[in-house]
Amino acid sequence: MFRTLLLLCVLGHGFTAVAPGLYTVDGKLDLNRLDMKTGVKTKVGHINKELQAEQVSSMDSMHGILYMIGENSTHARPNLIGIDVKDGKVVYETEKLPFPGETMVGVGEHINVDAKTGIAYLVGPYGVSGKEWQVVAYNLHERKAHVVTKLQNVIPVLGVGSAYCPENHMLWIPTGVNNTIDMYGVNVDSGKIIHIKDGFSSGPIAYNPGTKEIAGLGIKIINRQKNEWKRELVSMSCTDGKVTGRATLDTPYTMANADLFTIDDKGEIGFAILAPLKAGKLGPSHLVEIDLKTKKIVRAPELKGARNWQLQYYNP
């Protein structure tokens, strides 16, 4: 597994807006613009310093920067970089992240950027067991960090991402605890923690700016003995983490190495990179467009080329 967390964001430099759209970073470390209807990639630039893991990124559309947590291939330490969506150049970089001890990037790390405040909310393990995480508020301008709170006895869940609700300053983090998927909500101002045990069977989650809720792609078990299931579109309260709605998607898409999920700036369309499962066999990756109002799949073109590790929506 590549070991990096990639953040793309543009801070404090001349910025020329580009058109709204989807951006990926693939296994070749190319930043690509992804055609939302056809899935065709257009290379924007190349990142030559990093290793990466699945969906540890956050888009700052205000400044046109994709932020990613990764591992610098030179000094082999987890770091944070910002990538200009205009030309793919790295415009922001830290030498290391404020996580003590040995850290394997992609196992327990998360990033969410509040573009208005310039704060990146980072999650990462500390200590030797890997089951203790700390939530850190990192000021991108001042390059200073402080610990918001710590989570104990948690197990990382790969490829699910996390979500930040800017209205009430709540950060939501899926974790594994005792063979279940639990959800932790952290108020980044007070450090207060909400722990929801045995939450919905979580795939990736993302903040929905239209409904001001969290949306996620869960799994609905049809018959556990026969391994029959469907994907669910789940909505969740930003305030208390309670599930507010479920809808079964009409095709049994499963993950392709990892689920990637993002939402447009109006909260109307969700985009996911998934793979169809037919007769027990996993098909090629598709860009699955989901109408979040009708809860229906609009289109799902097949993706070509290198595997995608990040998927973020940009709108200036």
Disulfide bonds with the S-S distance in Angstrom:
Cys165-Cys238 2.03
